[in-house]
């Protein structure tokens, strides 16, 4: 049986209607498509889900829908992070009541706590819930790095089970693997380096690209898990243009534009996010055409 939160999990986008409201039927369709593609877990209401623009009630509703649609077939790792520890704890408790399987919690942003502050923040969250917690380190967005020593300290807390690493620092990730022990999960937070992260001991990926190409990302990660790096490299090389173009502008702008072109959702963002510029859109569409990704997704739904 697969260990929860290993393999590939989709950092689920949040679809909106043309009037800007939450598109609940589209959430359900997207989750069903992920399940049908063999995804290993789903992670709603993170950065890719435009969580900063969702109200507390909307976040709970999205997670409620995801829990309903997954129906325990795969784990739900719900996003709950922020720079106010008390508010994060309140959100975690509400999510626990909904029946999610775990919490993905990004480091506090803007107020830039010290490493001791980060430790105490996560310790307080962990003590507030029985749910497993995956730390989320993305210093390029938050302005603070979760250092190796802090991750190792936190790994000693019973229900802190792993870290999503999006620092891009493979040496830091190698040090975490070496120091935190085999049961602690290191997950890549960057699609383009997921195979490399798993080669140094990572246990999977929380993916942006799998919103659009879930079966291909599942295949990539499962090949890597099996140690078939030759086949994984071939698939990685084919996918790489798409993995890269998803960050031609701030995530999730490109992937939502791609998904709209594939017929998966309405291309609607909430401010301050806006549609991609003309040059970025041209690059996205060029990649979709070259990889023959247009048309097939709409038929699958």
Secondary structure as the mmCIF struct_conf table of DSSP 4:
data_model
#
loop_
_struct_conf.conf_type_id
_struct_conf.id
_struct_conf.beg_label_comp_id
_struct_conf.beg_label_asym_id
_struct_conf.beg_label_seq_id
_struct_conf.end_label_comp_id
_struct_conf.end_label_asym_id
_struct_conf.end_label_seq_id
HELX_LH_PP_P HELX_LH_PP_P1 UNK A 2 UNK A 3
TURN_TY1_P TURN_TY1_P1 UNK A 4 UNK A 5
STRN STRN1 UNK A 7 UNK A 11
STRN STRN2 UNK A 16 UNK A 16
TURN_TY1_P TURN_TY1_P2 UNK A 18 UNK A 19
BEND BEND1 UNK A 20 UNK A 21
STRN STRN3 UNK A 22 UNK A 22
HELX_RH_AL_P HELX_RH_AL_P1 UNK A 24 UNK A 36
TURN_TY1_P TURN_TY1_P3 UNK A 37 UNK A 38
BEND BEND2 UNK A 40 UNK A 40
STRN STRN4 UNK A 41 UNK A 43
BEND BEND3 UNK A 45 UNK A 46
TURN_TY1_P TURN_TY1_P4 UNK A 47 UNK A 50
HELX_RH_3T_P HELX_RH_3T_P1 UNK A 51 UNK A 53
BEND BEND4 UNK A 54 UNK A 54
HELX_RH_AL_P HELX_RH_AL_P2 UNK A 56 UNK A 70
TURN_TY1_P TURN_TY1_P5 UNK A 71 UNK A 72
BEND BEND5 UNK A 73 UNK A 74
STRN STRN5 UNK A 75 UNK A 79
BEND BEND6 UNK A 83 UNK A 83
HELX_RH_AL_P HELX_RH_AL_P3 UNK A 85 UNK A 98
TURN_TY1_P TURN_TY1_P6 UNK A 99 UNK A 99
BEND BEND7 UNK A 101 UNK A 101
STRN STRN6 UNK A 102 UNK A 106
HELX_LH_PP_P HELX_LH_PP_P2 UNK A 107 UNK A 108
BEND BEND8 UNK A 110 UNK A 111
HELX_RH_AL_P HELX_RH_AL_P4 UNK A 115 UNK A 127
TURN_TY1_P TURN_TY1_P7 UNK A 128 UNK A 128
BEND BEND9 UNK A 130 UNK A 131
STRN STRN7 UNK A 132 UNK A 137
HELX_RH_AL_P HELX_RH_AL_P5 UNK A 139 UNK A 142
BEND BEND10 UNK A 143 UNK A 143
HELX_RH_AL_P HELX_RH_AL_P6 UNK A 148 UNK A 155
TURN_TY1_P TURN_TY1_P8 UNK A 156 UNK A 156
BEND BEND11 UNK A 157 UNK A 157
TURN_TY1_P TURN_TY1_P9 UNK A 158 UNK A 159
STRN STRN8 UNK A 160 UNK A 165
BEND BEND12 UNK A 167 UNK A 167
HELX_RH_AL_P HELX_RH_AL_P7 UNK A 170 UNK A 180
TURN_TY1_P TURN_TY1_P10 UNK A 182 UNK A 183
BEND BEND13 UNK A 184 UNK A 184
STRN STRN9 UNK A 185 UNK A 188
BEND BEND14 UNK A 189 UNK A 189
HELX_RH_3T_P HELX_RH_3T_P2 UNK A 191 UNK A 193
HELX_RH_AL_P HELX_RH_AL_P8 UNK A 194 UNK A 199
TURN_TY1_P TURN_TY1_P11 UNK A 200 UNK A 201
STRN STRN10 UNK A 204 UNK A 207
BEND BEND15 UNK A 208 UNK A 208
HELX_RH_3T_P HELX_RH_3T_P3 UNK A 209 UNK A 211
TURN_TY1_P TURN_TY1_P12 UNK A 212 UNK A 212
HELX_RH_AL_P HELX_RH_AL_P9 UNK A 214 UNK A 225
TURN_TY1_P TURN_TY1_P13 UNK A 226 UNK A 227
HELX_RH_AL_P HELX_RH_AL_P10 UNK A 229 UNK A 245
TURN_TY1_P TURN_TY1_P14 UNK A 246 UNK A 247
BEND BEND16 UNK A 248 UNK A 250
TURN_TY1_P TURN_TY1_P15 UNK A 251 UNK A 252
HELX_RH_AL_P HELX_RH_AL_P11 UNK A 253 UNK A 261
TURN_TY1_P TURN_TY1_P16 UNK A 262 UNK A 263
BEND BEND17 UNK A 264 UNK A 265
TURN_TY1_P TURN_TY1_P17 UNK A 271 UNK A 272
HELX_LH_PP_P HELX_LH_PP_P3 UNK A 275 UNK A 277
HELX_RH_AL_P HELX_RH_AL_P12 UNK A 278 UNK A 290
TURN_TY1_P TURN_TY1_P18 UNK A 291 UNK A 292
TURN_TY1_P TURN_TY1_P19 UNK A 294 UNK A 295
HELX_RH_AL_P HELX_RH_AL_P13 UNK A 296 UNK A 300
#
